[in-house]
Amino acid sequence: MLVLFDHNVPRGIAHCLRAHTVKEAKALGWDRLSNGDLLRAAEAADFDLLLTADQGFAHQQNLMGRRIAVVILGKGQWPFIEPVVERVVASIEAARPGTITVVEIPVP
């Protein structure tokens, strides 16, 4: 699976996605794109999934008919994500085109 990390996603997650190809929006020069433009660019570049911590994404974008899936992290800080990273990975692997999945990240 080809996964795009939005600029607000901690790099530590990539170590848990070794079975997938991960690219960062910033490395592609896409870190300044709006959510809609980022989604269109990712889909045009054949990404399967966009991983973001942008809480407003689900309310701003309609994925009906899209070929890309979106997974939204409830928090964007690695210390909160690390204890539940398996849940994040499972959500990424279960995601299907045209869907948005929110992964709640508990704060201790």
Secondary structure, DSSP 8 states (H G I E B T S, - for coil): -EEEE-TTS-GGGGGG-TTSEEEETTTTT-TTS-HHHHHHHHHHTT-SEEEE--TTHHHH---TT-S-EEEEES---HHHHGGGHHHHHHHHHH--TT-EEEE-----
